[in-house]
Amino acid sequence: MSTQGLPRQARATARDAWQPSLGEVFPQDLTREFPTLNIEYKILLNEELVIQLFNKLHEALNEISQLRKELAQRPLASAIAIYDLGNDQLKVKSPISVVLNETDEESLARWPETRAYGIGSTLAEAILRLKQNIADMFFDLKSRPQESLGEIARNTLRTLEAHLQIVK
């Protein structure tokens, strides 16, 4: 006997009455007695697999969308080397490694070894301000007596002197 000849509603009711799990094997005795049930079971199983795959795909797409939103909010980071401060009184002896961070609102250029930074609405503006801050920091620390500087200021001056030279 087959459900093939049954009306669509009766087949749906029969299908809904017995919901096999994906790993469950269709009972052999029913398969022998109703050979077309095995085919319908496989179709139902495939439909269930398709639905589960669709749900997993939908979850993955939602997760990708969320990750893209989070990534868009993170600042873009990159690094450059500065070879010139744009200051006639200072020469760069050794390139200065600068970290750049950019968000929708602002840009930041920083030299982590000296804690010097520049902020601007564009990267060019942030880099220009960083260069000015480096020069100001160098001349400020150079003008003070060495014995008056704390450990952090002495280390910063040492780093500045390793990279910069006063033009005579």
C-alpha positions as CSV (number, residue, x, y, z in Angstrom):
1,M,0.0,0.0,0.0
2,S,1.3,3.4,-0.9
3,T,0.5,7.0,0.2
4,Q,1.0,7.9,-3.5
5,G,-2.8,7.6,-4.2
6,L,-3.8,9.5,-1.0
7,P,-4.8,13.1,-1.2
8,R,-2.1,15.7,-0.5
9,Q,-3.6,16.6,2.9
10,A,-3.6,12.9,4.0
11,R,0.0,12.6,3.0
12,A,1.0,15.7,4.9
13,T,-0.9,14.4,8.0
14,A,0.9,11.0,7.7
15,R,4.3,12.8,7.3
16,D,3.7,15.1,10.3
17,A,2.6,12.2,12.5
18,W,6.0,10.5,12.3
19,Q,9.0,12.8,12.3
20,P,12.2,10.8,12.0
21,S,15.5,12.3,13.1
22,L,18.3,12.6,10.5
23,G,20.2,9.7,11.8
24,E,17.2,7.4,12.2
25,V,16.9,4.4,9.8
26,F,13.5,3.8,8.2
27,P,12.0,0.6,9.7
28,Q,12.7,-2.3,7.4
29,D,9.2,-3.9,7.8
30,L,7.4,-0.7,6.7
31,T,9.8,-0.4,3.7
32,R,9.0,-3.9,2.6
33,E,5.2,-3.5,3.1
34,F,5.1,0.0,1.6
35,P,8.1,0.4,-0.9
36,T,7.1,3.9,-1.9
37,L,7.2,5.1,1.7
38,N,11.0,4.6,1.5
39,I,11.2,7.0,-1.5
40,E,8.9,9.5,0.3
41,Y,10.9,9.2,3.4
42,K,14.1,9.9,1.5
43,I,12.4,12.9,-0.1
44,L,11.2,14.2,3.3
45,L,14.7,13.5,4.7
46,N,16.2,15.5,1.9
47,E,13.7,18.3,2.5
48,E,14.6,18.3,6.1
49,L,18.3,18.5,5.2
50,V,17.7,21.4,2.8
51,I,15.8,23.3,5.5
52,Q,18.6,22.7,8.0
53,L,21.2,23.7,5.5
54,F,19.2,26.8,4.7
55,N,18.9,27.7,8.4
56,K,22.6,27.2,8.9
57,L,23.3,29.4,5.8
58,H,21.0,32.0,7.1
59,E,22.8,32.0,10.5
60,A,26.2,32.2,8.8
61,L,25.0,35.2,6.6
62,N,23.7,37.0,9.7
63,E,27.0,36.4,11.5
64,I,29.0,37.6,8.5
65,S,26.8,40.7,8.4
66,Q,27.4,41.4,12.1
67,L,31.1,40.9,11.8
68,R,31.2,43.3,8.8
69,K,29.4,45.9,10.9
70,E,31.9,45.4,13.8
71,L,34.8,45.6,11.4
72,A,33.5,48.8,9.9
73,Q,33.6,50.4,13.3
74,R,37.2,49.4,14.0
75,P,39.9,51.8,13.0
76,L,42.0,51.0,10.0
77,A,45.6,50.6,11.1
78,S,48.8,50.8,9.1
79,A,52.4,51.9,9.5
80,I,54.7,54.3,7.7
81,A,58.2,55.6,8.1
82,I,58.9,59.3,8.4
83,Y,62.2,60.5,6.9
84,D,61.6,64.2,7.3
85,L,59.8,66.3,9.9
86,G,59.4,69.3,7.7
87,N,61.4,71.4,10.2
88,D,64.5,73.3,9.0
89,Q,66.2,72.9,12.4
90,L,65.9,69.1,12.6
91,K,67.2,66.3,10.4
92,V,65.9,62.7,10.6
93,K,69.0,60.5,11.0
94,S,67.1,57.2,11.3
95,P,63.5,56.6,9.9
96,I,60.7,57.1,12.5
97,S,58.2,54.2,12.5
98,V,54.7,55.7,12.8
99,V,51.5,53.8,13.5
100,L,48.4,55.2,11.7
101,N,44.8,54.6,12.9
102,E,41.8,55.9,11.0
103,T,38.1,56.0,11.9
104,D,35.2,57.8,10.3
105,E,35.5,60.6,12.8
106,E,39.3,61.1,13.1
107,S,42.8,60.0,12.2
108,L,45.7,59.3,14.6
109,A,49.4,59.2,13.8
110,R,51.6,58.0,16.7
111,W,55.2,57.2,17.5
112,P,54.8,54.6,20.2
113,E,58.4,54.7,21.5
114,T,58.1,58.3,22.4
115,R,54.4,58.5,23.1
116,A,54.2,61.3,20.6
117,Y,51.0,61.6,18.6
118,G,49.0,63.8,16.2
119,I,45.3,63.8,15.7
120,G,43.5,65.3,12.6
121,S,40.4,64.9,10.5
122,T,42.6,63.3,7.8
123,L,45.8,61.2,7.9
124,A,47.8,64.0,6.3
125,E,46.7,66.4,9.1
126,A,47.4,63.8,11.8
127,I,50.9,63.1,10.4
128,L,51.7,66.9,10.2
129,R,50.6,67.4,13.8
130,L,52.7,64.4,14.9
131,K,55.8,65.9,13.2
132,Q,55.2,69.2,14.9
133,N,54.7,67.4,18.3
134,I,58.0,65.4,17.8
135,A,59.9,68.6,17.1
136,D,58.3,70.4,20.0
137,M,59.0,67.5,22.3
138,F,62.6,67.2,21.2
139,F,63.4,70.9,21.7
140,D,61.6,71.0,25.1
141,L,63.4,68.0,26.5
142,K,66.8,69.2,25.0
143,S,66.3,72.6,26.7
144,R,66.0,71.1,30.2
145,P,68.9,70.1,32.4
146,Q,69.4,66.3,32.1
147,E,69.4,65.9,35.9
148,S,65.9,67.4,36.1
149,L,64.4,64.8,33.7
150,G,62.7,61.7,35.1
151,E,63.4,58.2,33.8
152,I,60.6,58.3,31.2
153,A,61.6,61.7,29.9
154,R,65.3,60.6,29.7
155,N,64.4,57.5,27.8
156,T,62.2,59.5,25.4
157,L,65.0,62.0,24.8
158,R,67.4,59.2,24.2
159,T,65.1,57.8,21.5
160,L,64.6,61.2,20.0
161,E,68.3,61.8,19.8
162,A,68.8,58.4,18.2
163,H,66.5,59.5,15.3
164,L,67.0,63.2,15.1
165,Q,69.9,65.6,14.7
166,I,69.9,69.4,15.1
167,V,70.9,71.1,11.8
168,K,73.7,73.6,12.3
